[in-house]
């Protein structure tokens, strides 16, 4: 049985907690795209963690955690992250790295920063983790696959060839220090030694596991609106954030994915630039940011204050549709308990016409939110374990969202802890 867990919107929906929770009942957890550019915050008996590259199942001894072929593999970062959780008392996790995963190179991070600097005011708001240069190289076929680390002659020849190209850009476009091919080769030898214990044919491993009836959880990064095809292009990430890509990024058949849990937040938040129709500002936004998440709404990777907004039915309905959601997990509902009334964005006004379907970016730029205001419940709901014990207005809010999404809300998260969840 394969399940996918993905985000409906801009990322930051609270997938880490839900993955950690579902990880308890999974045998294998796979990260299938992205790199160390986004994080998941997890709170459990070991403490509070911000994971970036490691799958959220690393806190269980019964799970195998896979870094799939679709991931941007930052090898020293992987080592650092493993060491960091072990140093906090977590038993060393079982980790496998796909031999077909590609390596995030040190120069990818440099090029990311140089390009944002060159763009100045027109920058993409990158996390400067090297992700766009990494995926550009992968598709331009000048990336380095993990398997290539173990073939010295090919590696040497390729390093020389790639460095030649990169140095032309460094010299003439960015006016920055050049790459020394011998030093780069030495770095790749270090990478090889770090990653060697984890490398295997993970697609074959998963194929055998599925045949044996094992439970597999595919873990996505970010959300629908950051997808390069279906998101707010060009203010998107550089790998597909959709559950459908989970089949490719993990190396399994698409028909094996039986359940797609899409995580939706009870209000909106986003890190980085791009269109955000239901965004709020000033004191109203500060208040929500301060109360939001656990310890406030700040990016797990960057620490940047998140942009805040009210729940957006148009974006979220589109988000769950493009993910192919079979069920929805609604998160951070407890945060809204301070409000007398809660605005919800139910449509976009574009050129005088109200639309309910999420448009392309050029039209999105002109969109103004159309709000419906729902009554608040004005009480603390953390600690409630049963749905019918929730205040009536709180249940009405959930049911309103469910009707707008057209997908059953099966889980309601009302606190940051692993078991602060209501099953419906």
N, C-alpha and C positions, 0 to 999 in steps of 0.2 A: 504493500500500500504506500503510495507516494502522495504527500500533501505539500502544498507550497504555501509559504507565508510571505505576503507582499504588502506594500503600502499603496493607499488609494490616491494620495495627493502629492505633496512636495517632499515627502520624507518626514522624519520626526513624528510619526504617528504613535510611537510606542511599541514598535515591532519587537524590540529586544526583549521586553518583559514577556510578551505573548510567546515568542520563540522559546525563551527559557522555560516557560510553563509547559509548552507542548513537548519540549525536549525530554521531559520526564518520561513521556510515553513513546519516545522514538529510539530506534536503534542507531540510526545514522542521520547526521545533520550536514547539509551541503551548502556552502556559500557558492553561488553560481555566477556572480558578476561583480563589477566594481572592485575597489581596492581599499586602501586605508584612508580614503577621503571622507567616509561617513562613519558614524559610530552608533553603537547601540548602548544605552545605559541599562545596567542590570543591577538589581539589589537582591541579595540573597543572604544565606547564613554566613557566608565568608566575608561579606562587606558590600561596598558599592564599586562597580566596575564600569569603565567605558571601553567597550571592545570595538576594534576597528576592522581588523582583518580576520580574526578568529571567529568561527561560527559560535552562536550563542549556546551551543550544547557542551561547551568545554568544562562546565561545572559538574557534569555527571560522569561517573566511572563506567557506566554501562554503554555509553555512546561512542561511536567513532565519528570524528569531525573531519569533513573533507573540504579542502580548498579546490574547487572545481577548475576545469580548463578555461572557464569564462572570466576568471578573476585576474585582476592586475596584481601580480604577486611581488610585494615588496619584501624581499627575503630577510634583510636585517631587522625590519619592523616585525616580521613574524616571530623571529627569535626573541626580540625584545618583549613582545606581548606574552609569549609563553613564559619567559623568565619572570615577568612582572606578576602574572597571576599565581605562579608557583611560590614566589616570594611572599605572597599574601595568604599562604596556607592551603591553596587549592592543589589537590593531587595532580600530577602531570597528566594532561589529557592525551587521549589517543588521537593522533593527527595524521592524516594522509594528504599528500599534495599531488595533484595530477601531473604526470610527466609531460602533458601537453599544455599546462598552464604557461603563460608568458611572464617574463620577468620585468618588473618595473626597474629601469636602470637609473643610476644616480643622475644622469644628465636629463632624464625626463622631468625630474623635480626642478632642475635649473631652468630648463626651457619653459616650463610652466610659469615660473616667476618672471623670467625675462619677457615673455609674451604679454603678461598682465601689465608689466611695467611699460612696455612699448605701446599698449593700447590706451594707457592712461585712463581718462574718464569714460572710455567706451569698453572697459574691461568686463569680463563675464562673471566676476565675483567668484573666481575659482578658489578652491581650498589650497591651491598650490602644492598638491600632493603628486603631481606628475601624471594625472589621469588622462587628460586630453592628448598630450604628446605620446603617452603609452599606447592608447588605442589607435592613434593616427599611424604610429609605426607598425602596429600589429597588422592593420589593414593595408598598409603600404608594403607589407612583407619584408620589413627590415627589423622586426622584433626578434627577441631571443626566447626560444622555447626552453623550458627546464631541461628537456631531453638533450638539448644541444650542449649543455654544460659538460656532458660526459663524453664528448667527442672532440678531443683536443685540436686536431688538425682543422676541422671545420670551424671550430670556435675562433681560432687564431685568425684564419682567413676572413671570417665574417667581421670580427672586431675591426680589423684594418679597413675593410670596405665601408662599414657604417661610420666609423670615426672620420673618415675622409669627407663624407657627406655632411656630417654634423659640424665639423670644423669650418666648412665654407659658410654655414649659417652663423656660427658663433663669431667669425671674423667680420663678415660683411654686413650681416643684418643686425646683430645684437651688440657687436663690439665688446665681446666678453672673452675671458681666458679660454684657450683651446684645450681639447681633451688629449691626454697622453695615452696612446693605445696600449703601451706596456703596463701602465698603471691600471687601466681599465681591465685588462686581461687578468691581472693579479687580483683585482676586486672580484671578478667572476669566479676565480678559483676559490676565493673565500666563501662566496655564495654557494658554490657547489658543495663545499664541506659542511656548511650549515644545513642545507636542504636535503642532502643525501639520505639521512635516516627516514625521511617521511615520504620519499618519492615512490609512486606506484602507478599502474594503469588503473586510475580510479573509475573509468567508465566500465571496465571489465569487472572490477570489484562490485560496483553498483548493480550491474547486470545480474551477477551471481546472487547478490543479496536480495534483489527483487524476486528472483526465482525461488529463493528459500522463504519467501513470505515476510521478510524483514520490513520494519516501518521506517520510511525515509522522509525526512523533512527538508524541503528546499527553502533556503533563506535568502530573500532578496534584500537589496539595499536601496534606500531612497523610495520613491513612489512614482505612480503613473505619470504625473505632470513633469517629471524630470527625465522621461524617456526620450531618446533622440528622435523617434518617429512621431510619437503621440503626445509628447509633452509640449511645454511652452518654448519651443525651439526659437532662437538658439540658446536660450538660458537654461540649458539642460545638462545632464551628465553625458558621458561618452560611451556608455554601454546600456543595453536594454534593461529596463527595470520591471519588465512584465513577466508574469508567471510563465507565459509561453516560452520565453527565452530560457527558463529554468531547465527545459529539456536539453537545449543545446549547451548551456553553460555547465551542465553536469554530465552530459553524455548519455542520456537515457531516451527511450521513445516517448513522444508527446502523449500517447494514449495512456501511459502509466500514471499521469498526474490526475488523481481522482477527486481531490478536494483542494479548493483554492480559498484560503482564509485571507481576506483582505482587511487590513487594519485601517480603521477610520477614526479620526480624532473628533471629540465632541465640540471642538472649536477649531480654528485654522491657525497654522503657524508655518513659517518658511524661513530657511536660511539662504542668503545669497540673492542675487538680482533676479528680475523677471516679473511678468504680469501676476497680479494677486488682487482680484477684484474686490473681495470682502475685507481688505486690509483696513485696520483701524490704527489711529495714531494718538500721540499725546498721553494724557493721564489715563484715559480709558484703556489704551494699549499697555501702559506701564503696569497698571493694576493687574490685568490678566497675565502679563508676563511674570510678574512677581509671584503670583499664586500658582502659576502653571507648572506642569511637570513635577519633578522632585527637586526642590531648591531653585525653581525658576526656569524659564524657557531660554536656555542658552545652548548653542550647538555642542554635541558630544565630542566632536573632533576639534572644532575651531574655538569654542567658548564664545563665539559671536552671539550677541543678543538676537533671538529669533524675531522675525516680523510677525505681528499678531493680527488675527482677524476673526470674524464670526464664522459659524459653520456655513459652508458653501454647498448647497444642494446640487447646483449645476456641475461644479467641478468634481464633487464626490460621486455623483451618479455616473458620470463619465469615467471616473477613476475605477469604480468597481466593474463597470461594463468592459473596459479595455483589459482589465485583469482576468475577466471571466470568473468573477467571484462566485463561489457556491455558498459562502457564509461570511458574515461581517463580525469583526471584533471591534466594539466601540470603546475607545479609551479616554482617560482623564475626565470622566464625567463629574467626578467629585469636585473638580476645580471650580465648576460653575455655580456652586451652592451659595455664593455671596450675592448673586444678582436678583433684583426684583423682577426684571423681565429680560428675556434673552432674544436679541435679534437673530434671525436666520435668513441667509441670502437664498431666495427661491427662484430668482431669474436674473438675467442680465439685460439691461436696456442698451441697445446698440442702434444708433441713428434713429431714435424714436420708437424702435420696435423692441418688445420684450421677447427674449429667446430663452428656451429651457435647455437647449443642447449646447454643449461646450464648443466654442468656435476655434478657428485657427488664430495664431498669435496676432496677426495684423488687425483682426476684428476685436480681439481680446483687449487690445490697447485702448479701444474706444468704449469698452463696456463699463456701465455703472451698475452697482448692485441694487436689486429690488428686494426689500426686506419684508418679512412677516415677523411680527413680534410675539413670542410665546411667553406665558407667565413662568417666572422662576419658582423654585421650591424652597429657597431660603433656609436650608438646613444642611448639616454635615451628613453625608451618606457613606463615609468610609466605615468599614466594619460590617456593613449590611451584606448578608450572604444570599438572601433569597429575593427574587425579583419582586414578588408581591409585597415585600416589606418596604420597598422604595416609596417615597412620597408620590402622590398621584400626579403632580405636575412633572415630576422627574420621569415617571413612566410615559406620560403623554409626550414628553420631549423625545424619548427614545423611539416611541411608536411613530411619531411624525417623521423622524429621520428614516426609519425603516421603510415607511410608505414611499418617501421620496427616492430612496435608493433602489427599491424594488428587489432587495435581497434580504433574507432573514438575518437579523442581528442575534447571533447565538451566544455571544459573550459580551459582558459589560464590565469594564475594568473601573474600579472605584477606589484606586490607591496604587502606589508604586510597588508594593510588596508582591512577591511571587504568587501568593494565594489570595490577594485582594481582587477577587473576580466573582461575577455572578453568571451562572450558566442559565440560559433560558431554554 
